[in-house]
Amino acid sequence: MKALMPIVLIWDEIERLMELRGISSRDALAASANISKSTLYKMSKGKFQPSMANLGKICAALECQPGDLLRFDPDLPPPTSSPPK
């Protein structure tokens, strides 16, 4: 049994919600969510998972709930956490 069970960000759902909310680009989402472009880019490429604070900011910008953007996938290795601020 794995010690950590990975929760992954569903970037396709973020893109769908961006389109629905009229957010035209990843840079526009970063600005709306007050997250650096670099951090959002790394999240979009799966380099690390968002912190709870950044997840909340993304949800506020997209007018959604955290559960809308997350998926449990026991077959993936545990993600690394986001970089310290």
N, C-alpha and C positions, 0 to 999 in steps of 0.2 A: 504494500500500500504506500502511495506517495505521501510524503510529509506535507507538501503544499499542493493545493488544487488550484490550477491557474484559472483566472478570470481574464478574458481578453476583450479588448475594445473592438467593436464592430464598426470599422471605418466606412463600410458601404452604407450603413444606417446614418452615420454622421453626414455623409455626402447627400443622401436622400433628404434628410432634414434641412440641410443647407439650401438645397434647391427649393424645397417647400417654403422656407422662410425668406427666400430672396437674398441669401448670402452667396455672393458670386464666386468666391475663391477661398482657399485656405488662409491666405493673408487677411482677407476680410473677416473670417471667423476668428483668427488670432487677435485682431484689433477689437472686435466686438466682445470677445471673452477676456480681454486683457491678459493674454498669454503670449509669450514671445513666439515669433514665427519659427525659430529654430526648434523650440520645444514642441510645438504643434506638428512640425514636419517629422520629427523623430517619433512622435506618437503615431502619426499616420503611416509610417513605415514599419511600425511594430518594434522599434528599437528599445522602447520602454513603455510601461503603462503610466497613465496619468496619476498624479497624486489625488487624494480626495478633494483637495481645494481646487485643482485644475479641472477635475471631473465636474465639480459643482459649477464652475465658471462656464464650461462648455454647455452644460445643461441649461443654465440661465440664458445663454446666447441663443440656444436652439429651442428654448421653451419645451423641454422634455424632462423626463425622469432618468436617473442614472441607469436603471434597469433597461431602458430603451437602448442603451449604448453598450451594454456589457453582455458577455456570453460565457458560460462555464464550459471549459473544454479540458477534460481530464487527460487527454492525449498529448497536450502541449507541455513543454518544460515550463517550470515556473518563470514568470516574467521578472525582469529586473525592475526596480522602482525608479521613479523619476529622479533626476539630479537634484541635489540640495539647492535651495535658493541663495 
